[in-house]
Amino acid sequence: MANTLMLVALTMAVVSGRMMQESWLPQKQLNHLPYLFHLLAWLVVFLCLGFHLLFSAKVGGIPLWRSMASWGRRAKDNPQQWLRDFRWRLSSKSLQWLQWLVLAGLLFALTVPLFA
């Protein structure tokens, strides 16, 4: 759940970041709604990252963290294996709307500046 919420918050950060104007921060105009959403989204991202690290410590402990920071390579660690094992589907149908929400938000953030 922490990873899913982090993806939604990152999408909100990208969308609200694209809606902000560069002149707001130098002029100390911090009362605009996109700026508030942007800061809130980054707060949620950092909180979710903390939860993610805590949950991984609870599940796997120090050996899991050590393996994530290790530069060692196994035989199955190559991009061809990653692409073959990649599946673009969710285990739960109830979260499929969230996948489309994230994709729609990213497309929105990329296309809105073209028309502004």
N, C-alpha and C positions, 0 to 999 in steps of 0.2 A: 504494500500500500504506500509505503514511503517513496518508492521509486515512481509509482504512478502519479502521486501528488507532485513529485518533483518535475515530471514531464509537463504536467498541466501548468505549474508555476513558471517553468521556463518558457512555455508558449505565451503565457500572459506577459512575461517580461519582454519577450520579443515584440509582441503586438503593441504593448503600451510604450515601449522604447521607440518604435517607429512612429508613434503618434505624437511624441514630444517634440518640442522645438528647442534648438540649441540656445536660443536667447533667454530661456527661462532661468537657467542656473546662474549665469553671470548677473542677471538682474534681480536675483533672489526672489523670483516668482515661483515659490514652491507650493502654491495653493491650487495648482491645476490638477484635475482628476487623473489624467494619464501619468503624471509624475507620482502621485500617491499610489496608483496601481503598480507602477514600476518598482517602487521601493518595497511595497508589500510583497510583490512576487519574489524579489530577491531575498527578503526575510524568510519566506516560506521555503525557498530553495536551500538556504543555509540550514534551516531547522531540519528539513528532510534529509540533508546530507549527514547531519549529526545523528539523526535516528537511524539512518542506513548503517553508519559506522558502529553505532551501539548494538543494533540487531545482529550485524555480522560478528561482532565480538561475543555476543550471547550464543550464537549458533556454532561458530567455529573457533572462537577464541584467538589467541595469539598465533597458533599455527596457520589459520586462515589468512590473517593479516600478513604474516611473513610470506605466504605463498603468493599473495597479490603483489607484494613489493619485490618479489624475486625476479631476476633477469634470466633465470634458467629456462630452457626450452625442452619440451617433450616432443616425441615423434609426431603426435597429432596436432601440434601447434603450428599450423601454416594456413595461409589465407584460402587455399583451395579447400581445405577441410572445413573452414568456417562457412564458406559460401555453400558447400554441399549440405551442411547441417542446418543452415538458416531456414526458419519457417516463419512466414508472415501470417500467423494466425494466433489468436489468443486462446488460452485454455478455457476462459469463461466468456460465454456469449454476452453476459451482462456488462462486460467492460468494452465491448466492441465499439459502442458509441463514443467512448473516451478516445479511442484510437483515431476515429474520424474527426473528433473535436480538435485534437492536437494537429492533425494534418491540415484541417481547414484554417486553424489559427495561423499556422506557418505560411500557408498560401496567401491568406489575407494580409499578413504583415509584409510579404514580399510584393504584392500587387498594388496595395493602396498608394504607396508613394509614386507609382507610375502615373496615376490619375490626379494627383494633388498638385 
